Amino acid sequence: MKKITLDVLTTPGCIHCDEFLDFWQLIAGEWPNVTMREISIITIEGQVLARKHQMFAAPSIIVNDEVFASGGFNTVKFVEKIRELSI
């Protein structure tokens, strides 16, 4: 399986951010090739990522340095993307 980086840009109190992080916890064991980082928008690193990728909503999900979703997510499409990149 190919290595994948997953950056999740979050904001404090964001319900959708928590939903994605909970979803990731459920499936993370199936994807040992994925390294996930939660990055808060209130950090300098988070602000740099938000500007770089022109993100205006949370969670912003970045897979291999490309924006997958911002402001919401589709679990089926997310798993399909991870599966596709893992091959």
MOPAC internal coordinates of N, CA, C and O (Angstrom, degrees):
PM7 1SCF
backbone

  N    0.0000 0     0.00 0     0.00 0    0    0    0
  C    1.4525 1     0.00 0     0.00 0    1    0    0
  C    1.5241 1   109.73 1     0.00 0    2    1    0
  O    1.2310 1   120.92 1   -43.23 1    3    2    1
  N    1.3062 1   115.85 1   136.77 1    3    2    1
  C    1.4586 1   120.74 1   178.27 1    5    3    2
  C    1.5225 1   110.61 1   -74.78 1    6    5    3
  O    1.2310 1   121.22 1   -32.62 1    7    6    5
  N    1.3340 1   115.27 1   147.38 1    7    6    5
  C    1.4647 1   121.34 1   177.63 1    9    7    6
  C    1.5249 1   109.77 1   -71.14 1   10    9    7
  O    1.2310 1   121.22 1   -39.35 1   11   10    9
  N    1.3263 1   115.28 1   140.65 1   11   10    9
  C    1.4599 1   122.05 1   179.72 1   13   11   10
  C    1.5171 1   108.50 1  -132.83 1   14   13   11
  O    1.2310 1   120.86 1   -41.89 1   15   14   13
  N    1.3333 1   115.95 1   138.11 1   15   14   13
  C    1.4609 1   119.90 1   173.01 1   17   15   14
  C    1.5232 1   108.50 1  -104.44 1   18   17   15
  O    1.2310 1   121.47 1   -42.36 1   19   18   17
  N    1.3168 1   114.79 1   137.64 1   19   18   17
  C    1.4587 1   122.04 1  -179.29 1   21   19   18
  C    1.5204 1   107.67 1  -129.20 1   22   21   19
  O    1.2310 1   120.60 1   -68.72 1   23   22   21
  N    1.3187 1   116.46 1   111.28 1   23   22   21
  C    1.4625 1   121.82 1   176.00 1   25   23   22
  C    1.5198 1   107.91 1  -107.59 1   26   25   23
  O    1.2310 1   120.90 1   -50.53 1   27   26   25
  N    1.3254 1   115.88 1   129.47 1   27   26   25
  C    1.4595 1   121.18 1  -179.93 1   29   27   26
  C    1.5220 1   107.46 1  -117.29 1   30   29   27
  O    1.2310 1   120.95 1   -69.42 1   31   30   29
  N    1.3139 1   115.79 1   110.58 1   31   30   29
  C    1.4592 1   122.24 1  -179.64 1   33   31   30
  C    1.5222 1   107.89 1   -86.76 1   34   33   31
  O    1.2310 1   120.90 1   -60.19 1   35   34   33
  N    1.3372 1   115.89 1   119.81 1   35   34   33
  C    1.4618 1   121.12 1  -174.57 1   37   35   34
  C    1.5234 1   111.44 1  -121.51 1   38   37   35
  O    1.2310 1   121.76 1   -15.99 1   39   38   37
  N    1.3304 1   114.24 1   164.01 1   39   38   37
  C    1.4602 1   120.96 1   173.49 1   41   39   38
  C    1.5253 1   107.86 1  -125.90 1   42   41   39
  O    1.2310 1   120.06 1   -29.94 1   43   42   41
  N    1.3317 1   117.49 1   150.06 1   43   42   41
  C    1.4636 1   120.17 1   179.17 1   45   43   42
  C    1.5342 1   110.98 1   -60.04 1   46   45   43
  O    1.2310 1   120.79 1   -45.21 1   47   46   45
  N    1.3286 1   116.10 1   134.79 1   47   46   45
  C    1.4547 1   120.84 1   177.36 1   49   47   46
  C    1.5135 1   115.50 1    78.01 1   50   49   47
  O    1.2310 1   119.92 1  -171.33 1   51   50   49
  N    1.3067 1   117.76 1     8.67 1   51   50   49
  C    1.4734 1   122.37 1  -177.52 1   53   51   50
  C    1.5328 1   110.11 1   -80.81 1   54   53   51
  O    1.2310 1   120.81 1   -67.59 1   55   54   53
  N    1.3131 1   116.06 1   112.41 1   55   54   53
  C    1.4647 1   121.27 1  -178.76 1   57   55   54
  C    1.5267 1   111.17 1   -64.74 1   58   57   55
  O    1.2310 1   120.29 1   137.67 1   59   58   57
  N    1.3279 1   117.05 1   -42.33 1   59   58   57
  C    1.4665 1   120.15 1  -179.19 1   61   59   58
  C    1.5286 1   111.25 1   -67.21 1   62   61   59
  O    1.2310 1   120.47 1   148.56 1   63   62   61
  N    1.3274 1   116.71 1   -31.44 1   63   62   61
  C    1.4676 1   120.34 1   175.57 1   65   63   62
  C    1.5241 1   109.40 1   -63.29 1   66   65   63
  O    1.2310 1   120.84 1   132.32 1   67   66   65
  N    1.3347 1   115.99 1   -47.68 1   67   66   65
  C    1.4655 1   120.71 1   178.77 1   69   67   66
  C    1.5241 1   111.19 1   -61.14 1   70   69   67
  O    1.2310 1   120.38 1   140.99 1   71   70   69
  N    1.3287 1   116.88 1   -39.01 1   71   70   69
  C    1.4670 1   120.42 1   178.59 1   73   71   70
  C    1.5209 1   110.98 1   -61.79 1   74   73   71
  O    1.2310 1   120.42 1   136.38 1   75   74   73
  N    1.3422 1   116.80 1   -43.62 1   75   74   73
  C    1.4608 1   118.56 1   179.43 1   77   75   74
  C    1.5224 1   110.82 1   -66.64 1   78   77   75
  O    1.2310 1   120.12 1   136.15 1   79   78   77
  N    1.3233 1   117.38 1   -43.85 1   79   78   77
  C    1.4638 1   120.21 1  -179.42 1   81   79   78
  C    1.5270 1   111.08 1   -62.65 1   82   81   79
  O    1.2310 1   119.82 1   141.38 1   83   82   81
  N    1.3242 1   117.94 1   -38.62 1   83   82   81
  C    1.4707 1   121.38 1   175.67 1   85   83   82
  C    1.5268 1   110.52 1   -64.44 1   86   85   83
  O    1.2310 1   120.50 1   136.94 1   87   86   85
  N    1.3357 1   116.65 1   -43.06 1   87   86   85
  C    1.4631 1   121.15 1   177.30 1   89   87   86
  C    1.5248 1   110.17 1   -60.37 1   90   89   87
  O    1.2310 1   120.34 1   134.66 1   91   90   89
  N    1.3247 1   116.96 1   -45.34 1   91   90   89
  C    1.4612 1   120.25 1  -179.42 1   93   91   90
  C    1.5259 1   110.48 1   -61.12 1   94   93   91
  O    1.2310 1   119.78 1   138.50 1   95   94   93
  N    1.3212 1   118.03 1   -41.50 1   95   94   93
  C    1.4670 1   120.80 1   178.71 1   97   95   94
  C    1.5270 1   110.96 1   -58.69 1   98   97   95
  O    1.2310 1   120.24 1   143.40 1   99   98   97
  N    1.3193 1   117.15 1   -36.60 1   99   98   97
  C    1.4620 1   120.91 1  -179.98 1  101   99   98
  C    1.5264 1   112.70 1   -67.14 1  102  101   99
  O    1.2310 1   120.19 1   144.94 1  103  102  101
  N    1.3214 1   117.24 1   -35.06 1  103  102  101
  C    1.4722 1   119.95 1  -174.13 1  105  103  102
  C    1.5221 1   114.08 1  -107.50 1  106  105  103
  O    1.2310 1   119.47 1   172.51 1  107  106  105
  N    1.3092 1   118.62 1    -7.49 1  107  106  105
  C    1.4725 1   121.53 1  -174.15 1  109  107  106
  C    1.5257 1   112.49 1   -55.68 1  110  109  107
  O    1.2310 1   119.83 1   144.19 1  111  110  109
  N    1.3150 1   117.93 1   -35.81 1  111  110  109
  C    1.4579 1   121.26 1  -179.64 1  113  111  110
  C    1.5186 1   113.54 1   -62.39 1  114  113  111
  O    1.2310 1   120.57 1   155.81 1  115  114  113
  N    1.3216 1   116.52 1   -24.19 1  115  114  113
  C    1.4639 1   121.15 1   178.72 1  117  115  114
  C    1.5267 1   112.05 1   -79.74 1  118  117  115
  O    1.2310 1   120.77 1   166.74 1  119  118  117
  N    1.3363 1   116.13 1   -13.26 1  119  118  117
  C    1.4617 1   120.68 1  -173.81 1  121  119  118
  C    1.5311 1   110.96 1  -127.86 1  122  121  119
  O    1.2310 1   120.14 1  -110.35 1  123  122  121
  N    1.3444 1   117.34 1    69.65 1  123  122  121
  C    1.4691 1   119.74 1  -179.47 1  125  123  122
  C    1.5285 1   112.88 1   -67.39 1  126  125  123
  O    1.2310 1   120.48 1   166.45 1  127  126  125
  N    1.3148 1   116.68 1   -13.55 1  127  126  125
  C    1.4622 1   121.24 1   179.56 1  129  127  126
  C    1.5278 1   112.86 1   -83.94 1  130  129  127
  O    1.2310 1   120.05 1   175.78 1  131  130  129
  N    1.3357 1   117.50 1    -4.22 1  131  130  129
  C    1.4635 1   121.88 1  -177.32 1  133  131  130
  C    1.5233 1   109.99 1  -102.65 1  134  133  131
  O    1.2310 1   121.23 1   -54.04 1  135  134  133
  N    1.3188 1   115.25 1   125.96 1  135  134  133
  C    1.4570 1   121.62 1   174.34 1  137  135  134
  C    1.5195 1   107.54 1  -102.76 1  138  137  135
  O    1.2310 1   120.71 1   -62.70 1  139  138  137
  N    1.3431 1   116.26 1   117.30 1  139  138  137
  C    1.4612 1   121.40 1  -177.10 1  141  139  138
  C    1.5206 1   110.43 1  -106.89 1  142  141  139
  O    1.2310 1   121.82 1   -43.11 1  143  142  141
  N    1.3447 1   114.13 1   136.89 1  143  142  141
  C    1.4664 1   120.72 1   173.78 1  145  143  142
  C    1.5162 1   107.94 1  -127.46 1  146  145  143
  O    1.2310 1   120.96 1   -49.03 1  147  146  145
  N    1.3259 1   115.77 1   130.97 1  147  146  145
  C    1.4608 1   120.69 1   170.78 1  149  147  146
  C    1.5192 1   106.73 1   -93.56 1  150  149  147
  O    1.2310 1   120.52 1   -53.64 1  151  150  149
  N    1.3216 1   116.60 1   126.36 1  151  150  149
  C    1.4628 1   121.51 1  -177.32 1  153  151  150
  C    1.5235 1   108.04 1  -125.82 1  154  153  151
  O    1.2310 1   120.70 1   -59.31 1  155  154  153
  N    1.3158 1   116.26 1   120.69 1  155  154  153
  C    1.4592 1   120.57 1  -179.54 1  157  155  154
  C    1.5246 1   110.58 1   -78.77 1  158  157  155
  O    1.2310 1   121.05 1   -40.00 1  159  158  157
  N    1.3111 1   115.59 1   140.00 1  159  158  157
  C    1.4654 1   121.61 1   178.35 1  161  159  158
  C    1.5291 1   111.13 1   -64.12 1  162  161  159
  O    1.2310 1   120.17 1   159.57 1  163  162  161
  N    1.3284 1   117.29 1   -20.43 1  163  162  161
  C    1.4625 1   118.70 1  -178.08 1  165  163  162
  C    1.5221 1   112.47 1   -81.18 1  166  165  163
  O    1.2310 1   120.22 1   176.42 1  167  166  165
  N    1.3416 1   117.19 1    -3.58 1  167  166  165
  C    1.4603 1   120.42 1   175.46 1  169  167  166
  C    1.5283 1   109.49 1   -91.45 1  170  169  167
  O    1.2310 1   120.90 1   -19.26 1  171  170  169
  N    1.2993 1   115.88 1   160.74 1  171  170  169
  C    1.4698 1   120.04 1   176.83 1  173  171  170
  C    1.5270 1   109.84 1   -61.55 1  174  173  171
  O    1.2310 1   120.28 1   136.79 1  175  174  173
  N    1.3309 1   117.08 1   -43.21 1  175  174  173
  C    1.4658 1   120.15 1   179.05 1  177  175  174
  C    1.5332 1   110.84 1   -59.83 1  178  177  175
  O    1.2310 1   120.54 1   139.00 1  179  178  177
  N    1.3286 1   116.57 1   -41.00 1  179  178  177
  C    1.4614 1   120.93 1   178.39 1  181  179  178
  C    1.5139 1   112.12 1   -64.23 1  182  181  179
  O    1.2310 1   120.38 1   139.31 1  183  182  181
  N    1.3197 1   116.89 1   -40.69 1  183  182  181
  C    1.4621 1   120.82 1   179.15 1  185  183  182
  C    1.5230 1   111.31 1   -66.69 1  186  185  183
  O    1.2310 1   120.85 1   141.26 1  187  186  185
  N    1.3245 1   115.98 1   -38.74 1  187  186  185
  C    1.4692 1   120.19 1   177.97 1  189  187  186
  C    1.5329 1   110.01 1   -63.87 1  190  189  187
  O    1.2310 1   120.41 1   134.42 1  191  190  189
  N    1.3311 1   116.82 1   -45.58 1  191  190  189
  C    1.4681 1   120.19 1   178.67 1  193  191  190
  C    1.5241 1   111.76 1   -62.65 1  194  193  191
  O    1.2310 1   120.47 1   137.74 1  195  194  193
  N    1.3286 1   116.72 1   -42.26 1  195  194  193
  C    1.4645 1   120.53 1  -179.80 1  197  195  194
  C    1.5232 1   110.84 1   -61.18 1  198  197  195
  O    1.2310 1   120.32 1   138.22 1  199  198  197
  N    1.3202 1   117.00 1   -41.78 1  199  198  197
  C    1.4714 1   120.12 1   178.10 1  201  199  198
  C    1.5253 1   111.01 1   -68.70 1  202  201  199
  O    1.2310 1   120.77 1   134.80 1  203  202  201
  N    1.3181 1   116.13 1   -45.20 1  203  202  201
  C    1.4637 1   120.91 1  -177.73 1  205  203  202
  C    1.5320 1   111.41 1   -57.42 1  206  205  203
  O    1.2310 1   120.74 1   136.77 1  207  206  205
  N    1.3288 1   116.20 1   -43.23 1  207  206  205
  C    1.4624 1   120.95 1  -175.71 1  209  207  206
  C    1.5254 1   113.23 1  -100.34 1  210  209  207
  O    1.2310 1   120.68 1  -173.37 1  211  210  209
  N    1.3394 1   116.31 1     6.63 1  211  210  209
  C    1.4696 1   122.71 1   178.93 1  213  211  210
  C    1.5311 1   111.25 1    51.43 1  214  213  211
  O    1.2310 1   121.50 1  -124.97 1  215  214  213
  N    1.3150 1   114.73 1    55.03 1  215  214  213
  C    1.4590 1   121.46 1  -178.64 1  217  215  214
  C    1.5126 1   110.26 1   -95.45 1  218  217  215
  O    1.2310 1   121.48 1   -44.05 1  219  218  217
  N    1.3218 1   114.77 1   135.95 1  219  218  217
  C    1.4594 1   120.25 1  -178.93 1  221  219  218
  C    1.5200 1   112.39 1  -127.37 1  222  221  219
  O    1.2310 1   119.94 1  -175.55 1  223  222  221
  N    1.3258 1   117.72 1     4.45 1  223  222  221
  C    1.4599 1   121.26 1  -178.78 1  225  223  222
  C    1.5264 1   109.59 1  -143.33 1  226  225  223
  O    1.2310 1   121.27 1   -22.10 1  227  226  225
  N    1.3140 1   115.18 1   157.90 1  227  226  225
  C    1.4578 1   120.24 1   179.44 1  229  227  226
  C    1.5293 1   109.12 1  -125.78 1  230  229  227
  O    1.2310 1   120.15 1   -31.55 1  231  230  229
  N    1.3181 1   117.31 1   148.45 1  231  230  229
  C    1.4512 1   124.63 1    -0.04 1  233  231  230
  C    1.5255 1   110.64 1   -76.90 1  234  233  231
  O    1.2310 1   121.33 1   -28.93 1  235  234  233
  N    1.3003 1   115.07 1   151.07 1  235  234  233
  C    1.4545 1   120.46 1   170.89 1  237  235  234
  C    1.5179 1   106.03 1  -108.32 1  238  237  235
  O    1.2310 1   121.07 1   -55.60 1  239  238  237
  N    1.3040 1   115.55 1   124.40 1  239  238  237
  C    1.4558 1   121.84 1  -173.85 1  241  239  238
  C    1.5196 1   107.94 1  -110.37 1  242  241  239
  O    1.2310 1   121.28 1   -62.01 1  243  242  241
  N    1.3221 1   115.15 1   117.99 1  243  242  241
  C    1.4617 1   121.87 1  -176.64 1  245  243  242
  C    1.5278 1   107.90 1  -113.96 1  246  245  243
  O    1.2310 1   120.64 1   -58.41 1  247  246  245
  N    1.3194 1   116.39 1   121.59 1  247  246  245
  C    1.4570 1   121.98 1  -179.69 1  249  247  246
  C    1.5245 1   107.65 1  -114.94 1  250  249  247
  O    1.2310 1   121.04 1   -60.27 1  251  250  249
  N    1.3276 1   115.62 1   119.73 1  251  250  249
  C    1.4683 1   121.15 1  -178.45 1  253  251  250
  C    1.5275 1   111.70 1    51.11 1  254  253  251
  O    1.2310 1   120.98 1  -134.46 1  255  254  253
  N    1.3132 1   115.73 1    45.54 1  255  254  253
  C    1.4654 1   124.45 1   175.75 1  257  255  254
  C    1.5342 1   113.77 1    66.84 1  258  257  255
  O    1.2310 1   120.36 1  -159.92 1  259  258  257
  N    1.3385 1   116.92 1    20.08 1  259  258  257
  C    1.4617 1   121.55 1   174.51 1  261  259  258
  C    1.5205 1   108.71 1  -126.03 1  262  261  259
  O    1.2310 1   120.53 1   -42.18 1  263  262  261
  N    1.3221 1   116.59 1   137.82 1  263  262  261
  C    1.4599 1   120.65 1  -179.11 1  265  263  262
  C    1.5271 1   109.33 1   -67.21 1  266  265  263
  O    1.2310 1   121.03 1   -56.12 1  267  266  265
  N    1.3242 1   115.64 1   123.88 1  267  266  265
  C    1.4628 1   121.29 1   174.53 1  269  267  266
  C    1.5255 1   110.09 1   -93.21 1  270  269  267
  O    1.2310 1   120.69 1   135.84 1  271  270  269
  N    1.3268 1   116.29 1   -44.16 1  271  270  269
  C    1.4661 1   120.56 1  -178.40 1  273  271  270
  C    1.5172 1   109.27 1  -156.61 1  274  273  271
  O    1.2310 1   121.27 1   -25.94 1  275  274  273
  N    1.3229 1   115.17 1   154.06 1  275  274  273
  C    1.4579 1   120.92 1   177.47 1  277  275  274
  C    1.5221 1   108.49 1  -144.45 1  278  277  275
  O    1.2310 1   121.04 1   -56.59 1  279  278  277
  N    1.3266 1   115.61 1   123.41 1  279  278  277
  C    1.4530 1   120.51 1   177.64 1  281  279  278
  C    1.5119 1   114.74 1    90.38 1  282  281  279
  O    1.2310 1   120.15 1   173.69 1  283  282  281
  N    1.2900 1   117.33 1    -6.31 1  283  282  281
  C    1.4555 1   122.42 1   179.62 1  285  283  282
  C    1.5126 1   108.19 1   176.55 1  286  285  283
  O    1.2310 1   120.66 1    -6.04 1  287  286  285
  N    1.3216 1   116.34 1   173.96 1  287  286  285
  C    1.4588 1   118.33 1  -178.55 1  289  287  286
  C    1.5186 1   109.60 1  -156.82 1  290  289  287
  O    1.2310 1   121.61 1   -24.24 1  291  290  289
  N    1.3117 1   114.53 1   155.76 1  291  290  289
  C    1.4549 1   122.53 1   176.62 1  293  291  290
  C    1.5227 1   106.54 1  -113.16 1  294  293  291
  O    1.2310 1   120.05 1   -62.28 1  295  294  293
  N    1.3263 1   117.50 1   117.72 1  295  294  293
  C    1.4621 1   120.74 1  -174.37 1  297  295  294
  C    1.5259 1   112.23 1   -62.40 1  298  297  295
  O    1.2310 1   120.22 1   140.77 1  299  298  297
  N    1.3189 1   117.18 1   -39.23 1  299  298  297
  C    1.4639 1   120.50 1  -178.79 1  301  299  298
  C    1.5239 1   110.22 1   -65.68 1  302  301  299
  O    1.2310 1   120.18 1   132.60 1  303  302  301
  N    1.3224 1   117.25 1   -47.40 1  303  302  301
  C    1.4654 1   120.53 1   179.57 1  305  303  302
  C    1.5231 1   111.40 1   -64.78 1  306  305  303
  O    1.2310 1   120.53 1   144.23 1  307  306  305
  N    1.3385 1   116.59 1   -35.77 1  307  306  305
  C    1.4609 1   119.74 1   178.81 1  309  307  306
  C    1.5290 1   110.20 1   -63.21 1  310  309  307
  O    1.2310 1   119.94 1   131.08 1  311  310  309
  N    1.3195 1   117.72 1   -48.92 1  311  310  309
  C    1.4675 1   121.15 1  -179.98 1  313  311  310
  C    1.5231 1   110.32 1   -62.90 1  314  313  311
  O    1.2310 1   119.91 1   139.98 1  315  314  313
  N    1.3269 1   117.77 1   -40.02 1  315  314  313
  C    1.4658 1   120.81 1   176.97 1  317  315  314
  C    1.5242 1   110.81 1   -59.56 1  318  317  315
  O    1.2310 1   120.35 1   137.70 1  319  318  317
  N    1.3285 1   116.94 1   -42.30 1  319  318  317
  C    1.4652 1   121.34 1   179.96 1  321  319  318
  C    1.5241 1   110.77 1   -64.18 1  322  321  319
  O    1.2310 1   120.33 1   134.33 1  323  322  321
  N    1.3218 1   116.98 1   -45.67 1  323  322  321
  C    1.4638 1   120.83 1   179.35 1  325  323  322
  C    1.5285 1   110.02 1   -62.91 1  326  325  323
  O    1.2310 1   120.40 1   137.05 1  327  326  325
  N    1.3086 1   116.84 1   -42.95 1  327  326  325
  C    1.4689 1   121.03 1   179.05 1  329  327  326
  C    1.5351 1   110.28 1   -61.39 1  330  329  327
  O    1.2310 1   120.56 1   133.98 1  331  330  329
  N    1.3244 1   116.54 1   -46.02 1  331  330  329
  C    1.4713 1   122.25 1  -179.33 1  333  331  330
  C    1.5284 1   111.12 1   -60.31 1  334  333  331
  O    1.2310 1   120.37 1   136.06 1  335  334  333
  N    1.3246 1   116.89 1   -43.94 1  335  334  333
  C    1.4617 1   120.60 1  -178.03 1  337  335  334
  C    1.5240 1   112.82 1   -74.83 1  338  337  335
  O    1.2310 1   120.19 1   159.78 1  339  338  337
  N    1.3187 1   117.23 1   -20.22 1  339  338  337
  C    1.4634 1   121.44 1  -177.47 1  341  339  338
  C    1.5185 1   112.99 1   -77.34 1  342  341  339
  O    1.2310 1   120.64 1   158.77 1  343  342  341
  N    1.3195 1   116.38 1   -21.23 1  343  342  341
  C    1.4756 1   120.92 1  -175.32 1  345  343  342
  C    1.5116 1   111.00 1   -75.93 1  346  345  343
  O    1.2310 1   120.10 1   180.00 1  347  346  345

